């Protein structure tokens, strides 16, 4: 039970951190459509990525945002391996 609580906590924190990263990177390096999205839009994308249900949901991403998305997916696998083994 403790491992599941740790996994859920780390997953929620990761979702929030990556959502904020998407938001701030979009503000600085994003194209016009990325800059129009709100913080909840980026948090939603992060949640979809973190749960691995929505990969590919946002196809109009800049290169740096795709790189962050890849890091988030790798982070998910690492967190799962560490907390649930």
Phi and psi restraints in degrees (range 20) as a CNS / XPLOR table:
assign (resid 1 and name C) (resid 2 and name N)
       (resid 2 and name CA) (resid 2 and name C) 1.0 -65.7 20.0 2
assign (resid 2 and name N) (resid 2 and name CA)
       (resid 2 and name C) (resid 3 and name N) 1.0 -38.0 20.0 2
assign (resid 2 and name C) (resid 3 and name N)
       (resid 3 and name CA) (resid 3 and name C) 1.0 -65.8 20.0 2
assign (resid 3 and name N) (resid 3 and name CA)
       (resid 3 and name C) (resid 4 and name N) 1.0 -38.1 20.0 2
assign (resid 3 and name C) (resid 4 and name N)
       (resid 4 and name CA) (resid 4 and name C) 1.0 -66.5 20.0 2
assign (resid 4 and name N) (resid 4 and name CA)
       (resid 4 and name C) (resid 5 and name N) 1.0 -41.6 20.0 2
assign (resid 4 and name C) (resid 5 and name N)
       (resid 5 and name CA) (resid 5 and name C) 1.0 -63.0 20.0 2
assign (resid 5 and name N) (resid 5 and name CA)
       (resid 5 and name C) (resid 6 and name N) 1.0 -41.1 20.0 2
assign (resid 5 and name C) (resid 6 and name N)
       (resid 6 and name CA) (resid 6 and name C) 1.0 -63.8 20.0 2
assign (resid 6 and name N) (resid 6 and name CA)
       (resid 6 and name C) (resid 7 and name N) 1.0 -44.5 20.0 2
assign (resid 6 and name C) (resid 7 and name N)
       (resid 7 and name CA) (resid 7 and name C) 1.0 -60.0 20.0 2
assign (resid 7 and name N) (resid 7 and name CA)
       (resid 7 and name C) (resid 8 and name N) 1.0 -46.4 20.0 2
assign (resid 7 and name C) (resid 8 and name N)
       (resid 8 and name CA) (resid 8 and name C) 1.0 -65.0 20.0 2
assign (resid 8 and name N) (resid 8 and name CA)
       (resid 8 and name C) (resid 9 and name N) 1.0 -41.8 20.0 2
assign (resid 8 and name C) (resid 9 and name N)
       (resid 9 and name CA) (resid 9 and name C) 1.0 -62.7 20.0 2
assign (resid 9 and name N) (resid 9 and name CA)
       (resid 9 and name C) (resid 10 and name N) 1.0 -48.3 20.0 2
assign (resid 9 and name C) (resid 10 and name N)
       (resid 10 and name CA) (resid 10 and name C) 1.0 -64.5 20.0 2
assign (resid 10 and name N) (resid 10 and name CA)
       (resid 10 and name C) (resid 11 and name N) 1.0 -36.9 20.0 2
assign (resid 10 and name C) (resid 11 and name N)
       (resid 11 and name CA) (resid 11 and name C) 1.0 -66.0 20.0 2
assign (resid 11 and name N) (resid 11 and name CA)
       (resid 11 and name C) (resid 12 and name N) 1.0 -42.4 20.0 2
assign (resid 11 and name C) (resid 12 and name N)
       (resid 12 and name CA) (resid 12 and name C) 1.0 -65.7 20.0 2
assign (resid 12 and name N) (resid 12 and name CA)
       (resid 12 and name C) (resid 13 and name N) 1.0 -43.7 20.0 2
assign (resid 12 and name C) (resid 13 and name N)
       (resid 13 and name CA) (resid 13 and name C) 1.0 -63.8 20.0 2
assign (resid 13 and name N) (resid 13 and name CA)
       (resid 13 and name C) (resid 14 and name N) 1.0 -43.5 20.0 2
assign (resid 13 and name C) (resid 14 and name N)
       (resid 14 and name CA) (resid 14 and name C) 1.0 -60.9 20.0 2
assign (resid 14 and name N) (resid 14 and name CA)
       (resid 14 and name C) (resid 15 and name N) 1.0 -42.8 20.0 2
assign (resid 14 and name C) (resid 15 and name N)
       (resid 15 and name CA) (resid 15 and name C) 1.0 -59.5 20.0 2
assign (resid 15 and name N) (resid 15 and name CA)
       (resid 15 and name C) (resid 16 and name N) 1.0 -44.9 20.0 2
assign (resid 15 and name C) (resid 16 and name N)
       (resid 16 and name CA) (resid 16 and name C) 1.0 -66.9 20.0 2
assign (resid 16 and name N) (resid 16 and name CA)
       (resid 16 and name C) (resid 17 and name N) 1.0 -44.5 20.0 2
assign (resid 16 and name C) (resid 17 and name N)
       (resid 17 and name CA) (resid 17 and name C) 1.0 -63.7 20.0 2
assign (resid 17 and name N) (resid 17 and name CA)
       (resid 17 and name C) (resid 18 and name N) 1.0 -46.6 20.0 2
assign (resid 17 and name C) (resid 18 and name N)
       (resid 18 and name CA) (resid 18 and name C) 1.0 -67.9 20.0 2
assign (resid 18 and name N) (resid 18 and name CA)
       (resid 18 and name C) (resid 19 and name N) 1.0 -35.3 20.0 2
assign (resid 18 and name C) (resid 19 and name N)
       (resid 19 and name CA) (resid 19 and name C) 1.0 -61.1 20.0 2
assign (resid 19 and name N) (resid 19 and name CA)
       (resid 19 and name C) (resid 20 and name N) 1.0 -42.2 20.0 2
assign (resid 19 and name C) (resid 20 and name N)
       (resid 20 and name CA) (resid 20 and name C) 1.0 -66.0 20.0 2
assign (resid 20 and name N) (resid 20 and name CA)
       (resid 20 and name C) (resid 21 and name N) 1.0 -38.6 20.0 2
assign (resid 20 and name C) (resid 21 and name N)
       (resid 21 and name CA) (resid 21 and name C) 1.0 -61.6 20.0 2
assign (resid 21 and name N) (resid 21 and name CA)
       (resid 21 and name C) (resid 22 and name N) 1.0 -45.6 20.0 2
assign (resid 21 and name C) (resid 22 and name N)
       (resid 22 and name CA) (resid 22 and name C) 1.0 -57.9 20.0 2
assign (resid 22 and name N) (resid 22 and name CA)
       (resid 22 and name C) (resid 23 and name N) 1.0 -44.0 20.0 2
assign (resid 22 and name C) (resid 23 and name N)
       (resid 23 and name CA) (resid 23 and name C) 1.0 -62.4 20.0 2
assign (resid 23 and name N) (resid 23 and name CA)
       (resid 23 and name C) (resid 24 and name N) 1.0 -49.9 20.0 2
assign (resid 23 and name C) (resid 24 and name N)
       (resid 24 and name CA) (resid 24 and name C) 1.0 -71.3 20.0 2
assign (resid 24 and name N) (resid 24 and name CA)
       (resid 24 and name C) (resid 25 and name N) 1.0 -37.1 20.0 2
assign (resid 24 and name C) (resid 25 and name N)
       (resid 25 and name CA) (resid 25 and name C) 1.0 -66.5 20.0 2
assign (resid 25 and name N) (resid 25 and name CA)
       (resid 25 and name C) (resid 26 and name N) 1.0 -38.0 20.0 2
assign (resid 25 and name C) (resid 26 and name N)
       (resid 26 and name CA) (resid 26 and name C) 1.0 -62.7 20.0 2
assign (resid 26 and name N) (resid 26 and name CA)
       (resid 26 and name C) (resid 27 and name N) 1.0 -38.8 20.0 2
assign (resid 26 and name C) (resid 27 and name N)
       (resid 27 and name CA) (resid 27 and name C) 1.0 -65.3 20.0 2
assign (resid 27 and name N) (resid 27 and name CA)
       (resid 27 and name C) (resid 28 and name N) 1.0 -35.0 20.0 2
assign (resid 27 and name C) (resid 28 and name N)
       (resid 28 and name CA) (resid 28 and name C) 1.0 -90.7 20.0 2
assign (resid 28 and name N) (resid 28 and name CA)
       (resid 28 and name C) (resid 29 and name N) 1.0 -48.2 20.0 2
assign (resid 28 and name C) (resid 29 and name N)
       (resid 29 and name CA) (resid 29 and name C) 1.0 -114.0 20.0 2
assign (resid 29 and name N) (resid 29 and name CA)
       (resid 29 and name C) (resid 30 and name N) 1.0 -1.2 20.0 2
assign (resid 29 and name C) (resid 30 and name N)
       (resid 30 and name CA) (resid 30 and name C) 1.0 -76.3 20.0 2
assign (resid 30 and name N) (resid 30 and name CA)
       (resid 30 and name C) (resid 31 and name N) 1.0 160.2 20.0 2
assign (resid 30 and name C) (resid 31 and name N)
       (resid 31 and name CA) (resid 31 and name C) 1.0 -79.8 20.0 2
assign (resid 31 and name N) (resid 31 and name CA)
       (resid 31 and name C) (resid 32 and name N) 1.0 -178.3 20.0 2
assign (resid 31 and name C) (resid 32 and name N)
       (resid 32 and name CA) (resid 32 and name C) 1.0 -60.0 20.0 2
assign (resid 32 and name N) (resid 32 and name CA)
       (resid 32 and name C) (resid 33 and name N) 1.0 -40.3 20.0 2
assign (resid 32 and name C) (resid 33 and name N)
       (resid 33 and name CA) (resid 33 and name C) 1.0 -69.5 20.0 2
assign (resid 33 and name N) (resid 33 and name CA)
       (resid 33 and name C) (resid 34 and name N) 1.0 -33.6 20.0 2
assign (resid 33 and name C) (resid 34 and name N)
       (resid 34 and name CA) (resid 34 and name C) 1.0 -70.1 20.0 2
assign (resid 34 and name N) (resid 34 and name CA)
       (resid 34 and name C) (resid 35 and name N) 1.0 -38.2 20.0 2
assign (resid 34 and name C) (resid 35 and name N)
       (resid 35 and name CA) (resid 35 and name C) 1.0 -67.3 20.0 2
assign (resid 35 and name N) (resid 35 and name CA)
       (resid 35 and name C) (resid 36 and name N) 1.0 -23.5 20.0 2
assign (resid 35 and name C) (resid 36 and name N)
       (resid 36 and name CA) (resid 36 and name C) 1.0 -78.3 20.0 2
assign (resid 36 and name N) (resid 36 and name CA)
       (resid 36 and name C) (resid 37 and name N) 1.0 -17.4 20.0 2
assign (resid 36 and name C) (resid 37 and name N)
       (resid 37 and name CA) (resid 37 and name C) 1.0 -77.0 20.0 2
assign (resid 37 and name N) (resid 37 and name CA)
       (resid 37 and name C) (resid 38 and name N) 1.0 145.5 20.0 2
assign (resid 37 and name C) (resid 38 and name N)
       (resid 38 and name CA) (resid 38 and name C) 1.0 -88.9 20.0 2
assign (resid 38 and name N) (resid 38 and name CA)
       (resid 38 and name C) (resid 39 and name N) 1.0 171.9 20.0 2
assign (resid 38 and name C) (resid 39 and name N)
       (resid 39 and name CA) (resid 39 and name C) 1.0 -58.8 20.0 2
assign (resid 39 and name N) (resid 39 and name CA)
       (resid 39 and name C) (resid 40 and name N) 1.0 -44.3 20.0 2
assign (resid 39 and name C) (resid 40 and name N)
       (resid 40 and name CA) (resid 40 and name C) 1.0 -59.8 20.0 2
assign (resid 40 and name N) (resid 40 and name CA)
       (resid 40 and name C) (resid 41 and name N) 1.0 -34.0 20.0 2
assign (resid 40 and name C) (resid 41 and name N)
       (resid 41 and name CA) (resid 41 and name C) 1.0 -61.1 20.0 2
assign (resid 41 and name N) (resid 41 and name CA)
       (resid 41 and name C) (resid 42 and name N) 1.0 -43.6 20.0 2
assign (resid 41 and name C) (resid 42 and name N)
       (resid 42 and name CA) (resid 42 and name C) 1.0 -72.0 20.0 2
assign (resid 42 and name N) (resid 42 and name CA)
       (resid 42 and name C) (resid 43 and name N) 1.0 -36.2 20.0 2
assign (resid 42 and name C) (resid 43 and name N)
       (resid 43 and name CA) (resid 43 and name C) 1.0 -64.8 20.0 2
assign (resid 43 and name N) (resid 43 and name CA)
       (resid 43 and name C) (resid 44 and name N) 1.0 -38.4 20.0 2
assign (resid 43 and name C) (resid 44 and name N)
       (resid 44 and name CA) (resid 44 and name C) 1.0 -62.6 20.0 2
assign (resid 44 and name N) (resid 44 and name CA)
       (resid 44 and name C) (resid 45 and name N) 1.0 -44.9 20.0 2
assign (resid 44 and name C) (resid 45 and name N)
       (resid 45 and name CA) (resid 45 and name C) 1.0 -61.6 20.0 2
assign (resid 45 and name N) (resid 45 and name CA)
       (resid 45 and name C) (resid 46 and name N) 1.0 -40.9 20.0 2
assign (resid 45 and name C) (resid 46 and name N)
       (resid 46 and name CA) (resid 46 and name C) 1.0 -63.4 20.0 2
assign (resid 46 and name N) (resid 46 and name CA)
       (resid 46 and name C) (resid 47 and name N) 1.0 -41.5 20.0 2
assign (resid 46 and name C) (resid 47 and name N)
       (resid 47 and name CA) (resid 47 and name C) 1.0 -63.5 20.0 2
assign (resid 47 and name N) (resid 47 and name CA)
       (resid 47 and name C) (resid 48 and name N) 1.0 -42.3 20.0 2
assign (resid 47 and name C) (resid 48 and name N)
       (resid 48 and name CA) (resid 48 and name C) 1.0 -63.3 20.0 2
assign (resid 48 and name N) (resid 48 and name CA)
       (resid 48 and name C) (resid 49 and name N) 1.0 -38.5 20.0 2
assign (resid 48 and name C) (resid 49 and name N)
       (resid 49 and name CA) (resid 49 and name C) 1.0 -68.9 20.0 2
assign (resid 49 and name N) (resid 49 and name CA)
       (resid 49 and name C) (resid 50 and name N) 1.0 -45.1 20.0 2
assign (resid 49 and name C) (resid 50 and name N)
       (resid 50 and name CA) (resid 50 and name C) 1.0 -62.6 20.0 2
assign (resid 50 and name N) (resid 50 and name CA)
       (resid 50 and name C) (resid 51 and name N) 1.0 -33.0 20.0 2
assign (resid 50 and name C) (resid 51 and name N)
       (resid 51 and name CA) (resid 51 and name C) 1.0 -90.7 20.0 2
assign (resid 51 and name N) (resid 51 and name CA)
       (resid 51 and name C) (resid 52 and name N) 1.0 -0.7 20.0 2
assign (resid 51 and name C) (resid 52 and name N)
       (resid 52 and name CA) (resid 52 and name C) 1.0 59.0 20.0 2
assign (resid 52 and name N) (resid 52 and name CA)
       (resid 52 and name C) (resid 53 and name N) 1.0 23.4 20.0 2
assign (resid 52 and name C) (resid 53 and name N)
       (resid 53 and name CA) (resid 53 and name C) 1.0 -93.3 20.0 2
assign (resid 53 and name N) (resid 53 and name CA)
       (resid 53 and name C) (resid 54 and name N) 1.0 -26.6 20.0 2
assign (resid 53 and name C) (resid 54 and name N)
       (resid 54 and name CA) (resid 54 and name C) 1.0 -117.6 20.0 2
assign (resid 54 and name N) (resid 54 and name CA)
       (resid 54 and name C) (resid 55 and name N) 1.0 26.0 20.0 2
assign (resid 54 and name C) (resid 55 and name N)
       (resid 55 and name CA) (resid 55 and name C) 1.0 -61.7 20.0 2
assign (resid 55 and name N) (resid 55 and name CA)
       (resid 55 and name C) (resid 56 and name N) 1.0 127.7 20.0 2
assign (resid 55 and name C) (resid 56 and name N)
       (resid 56 and name CA) (resid 56 and name C) 1.0 96.2 20.0 2
assign (resid 56 and name N) (resid 56 and name CA)
       (resid 56 and name C) (resid 57 and name N) 1.0 0.8 20.0 2
assign (resid 56 and name C) (resid 57 and name N)
       (resid 57 and name CA) (resid 57 and name C) 1.0 -59.2 20.0 2
assign (resid 57 and name N) (resid 57 and name CA)
       (resid 57 and name C) (resid 58 and name N) 1.0 -42.1 20.0 2
assign (resid 57 and name C) (resid 58 and name N)
       (resid 58 and name CA) (resid 58 and name C) 1.0 -113.1 20.0 2
assign (resid 58 and name N) (resid 58 and name CA)
       (resid 58 and name C) (resid 59 and name N) 1.0 98.7 20.0 2
assign (resid 58 and name C) (resid 59 and name N)
       (resid 59 and name CA) (resid 59 and name C) 1.0 -87.8 20.0 2
assign (resid 59 and name N) (resid 59 and name CA)
       (resid 59 and name C) (resid 60 and name N) 1.0 -8.5 20.0 2
assign (resid 59 and name C) (resid 60 and name N)
       (resid 60 and name CA) (resid 60 and name C) 1.0 -99.8 20.0 2
assign (resid 60 and name N) (resid 60 and name CA)
       (resid 60 and name C) (resid 61 and name N) 1.0 56.6 20.0 2
assign (resid 60 and name C) (resid 61 and name N)
       (resid 61 and name CA) (resid 61 and name C) 1.0 -106.5 20.0 2
assign (resid 61 and name N) (resid 61 and name CA)
       (resid 61 and name C) (resid 62 and name N) 1.0 149.3 20.0 2
assign (resid 61 and name C) (resid 62 and name N)
       (resid 62 and name CA) (resid 62 and name C) 1.0 -76.9 20.0 2
assign (resid 62 and name N) (resid 62 and name CA)
       (resid 62 and name C) (resid 63 and name N) 1.0 167.8 20.0 2
assign (resid 62 and name C) (resid 63 and name N)
       (resid 63 and name CA) (resid 63 and name C) 1.0 -59.2 20.0 2
assign (resid 63 and name N) (resid 63 and name CA)
       (resid 63 and name C) (resid 64 and name N) 1.0 -42.3 20.0 2
assign (resid 63 and name C) (resid 64 and name N)
       (resid 64 and name CA) (resid 64 and name C) 1.0 -66.8 20.0 2
assign (resid 64 and name N) (resid 64 and name CA)
       (resid 64 and name C) (resid 65 and name N) 1.0 -33.4 20.0 2
assign (resid 64 and name C) (resid 65 and name N)
       (resid 65 and name CA) (resid 65 and name C) 1.0 -71.5 20.0 2
assign (resid 65 and name N) (resid 65 and name CA)
       (resid 65 and name C) (resid 66 and name N) 1.0 -33.9 20.0 2
assign (resid 65 and name C) (resid 66 and name N)
       (resid 66 and name CA) (resid 66 and name C) 1.0 -65.9 20.0 2
assign (resid 66 and name N) (resid 66 and name CA)
       (resid 66 and name C) (resid 67 and name N) 1.0 -37.5 20.0 2
assign (resid 66 and name C) (resid 67 and name N)
       (resid 67 and name CA) (resid 67 and name C) 1.0 -64.3 20.0 2
assign (resid 67 and name N) (resid 67 and name CA)
       (resid 67 and name C) (resid 68 and name N) 1.0 -43.8 20.0 2
assign (resid 67 and name C) (resid 68 and name N)
       (resid 68 and name CA) (resid 68 and name C) 1.0 -62.1 20.0 2
assign (resid 68 and name N) (resid 68 and name CA)
       (resid 68 and name C) (resid 69 and name N) 1.0 -39.3 20.0 2
assign (resid 68 and name C) (resid 69 and name N)
       (resid 69 and name CA) (resid 69 and name C) 1.0 -61.5 20.0 2
assign (resid 69 and name N) (resid 69 and name CA)
       (resid 69 and name C) (resid 70 and name N) 1.0 -42.2 20.0 2
assign (resid 69 and name C) (resid 70 and name N)
       (resid 70 and name CA) (resid 70 and name C) 1.0 -62.9 20.0 2
assign (resid 70 and name N) (resid 70 and name CA)
       (resid 70 and name C) (resid 71 and name N) 1.0 -40.8 20.0 2
assign (resid 70 and name C) (resid 71 and name N)
       (resid 71 and name CA) (resid 71 and name C) 1.0 -64.0 20.0 2
assign (resid 71 and name N) (resid 71 and name CA)
       (resid 71 and name C) (resid 72 and name N) 1.0 -38.9 20.0 2
assign (resid 71 and name C) (resid 72 and name N)
       (resid 72 and name CA) (resid 72 and name C) 1.0 -63.4 20.0 2
assign (resid 72 and name N) (resid 72 and name CA)
       (resid 72 and name C) (resid 73 and name N) 1.0 -42.1 20.0 2
assign (resid 72 and name C) (resid 73 and name N)
       (resid 73 and name CA) (resid 73 and name C) 1.0 -64.5 20.0 2
assign (resid 73 and name N) (resid 73 and name CA)
       (resid 73 and name C) (resid 74 and name N) 1.0 -42.8 20.0 2
assign (resid 73 and name C) (resid 74 and name N)
       (resid 74 and name CA) (resid 74 and name C) 1.0 -65.3 20.0 2
assign (resid 74 and name N) (resid 74 and name CA)
       (resid 74 and name C) (resid 75 and name N) 1.0 -38.0 20.0 2
assign (resid 74 and name C) (resid 75 and name N)
       (resid 75 and name CA) (resid 75 and name C) 1.0 -60.5 20.0 2
assign (resid 75 and name N) (resid 75 and name CA)
       (resid 75 and name C) (resid 76 and name N) 1.0 -40.5 20.0 2
assign (resid 75 and name C) (resid 76 and name N)
       (resid 76 and name CA) (resid 76 and name C) 1.0 -59.9 20.0 2
assign (resid 76 and name N) (resid 76 and name CA)
       (resid 76 and name C) (resid 77 and name N) 1.0 -45.3 20.0 2
assign (resid 76 and name C) (resid 77 and name N)
       (resid 77 and name CA) (resid 77 and name C) 1.0 -65.2 20.0 2
assign (resid 77 and name N) (resid 77 and name CA)
       (resid 77 and name C) (resid 78 and name N) 1.0 -39.8 20.0 2
assign (resid 77 and name C) (resid 78 and name N)
       (resid 78 and name CA) (resid 78 and name C) 1.0 -64.9 20.0 2
assign (resid 78 and name N) (resid 78 and name CA)
       (resid 78 and name C) (resid 79 and name N) 1.0 -46.9 20.0 2
assign (resid 78 and name C) (resid 79 and name N)
       (resid 79 and name CA) (resid 79 and name C) 1.0 -60.5 20.0 2
assign (resid 79 and name N) (resid 79 and name CA)
       (resid 79 and name C) (resid 80 and name N) 1.0 -42.5 20.0 2
assign (resid 79 and name C) (resid 80 and name N)
       (resid 80 and name CA) (resid 80 and name C) 1.0 -63.4 20.0 2
assign (resid 80 and name N) (resid 80 and name CA)
       (resid 80 and name C) (resid 81 and name N) 1.0 -45.9 20.0 2
assign (resid 80 and name C) (resid 81 and name N)
       (resid 81 and name CA) (resid 81 and name C) 1.0 -62.9 20.0 2
assign (resid 81 and name N) (resid 81 and name CA)
       (resid 81 and name C) (resid 82 and name N) 1.0 -42.3 20.0 2
assign (resid 81 and name C) (resid 82 and name N)
       (resid 82 and name CA) (resid 82 and name C) 1.0 -73.7 20.0 2
assign (resid 82 and name N) (resid 82 and name CA)
       (resid 82 and name C) (resid 83 and name N) 1.0 -45.1 20.0 2
assign (resid 82 and name C) (resid 83 and name N)
       (resid 83 and name CA) (resid 83 and name C) 1.0 -82.3 20.0 2
assign (resid 83 and name N) (resid 83 and name CA)
       (resid 83 and name C) (resid 84 and name N) 1.0 -25.6 20.0 2
assign (resid 83 and name C) (resid 84 and name N)
       (resid 84 and name CA) (resid 84 and name C) 1.0 -105.2 20.0 2
assign (resid 84 and name N) (resid 84 and name CA)
       (resid 84 and name C) (resid 85 and name N) 1.0 4.1 20.0 2
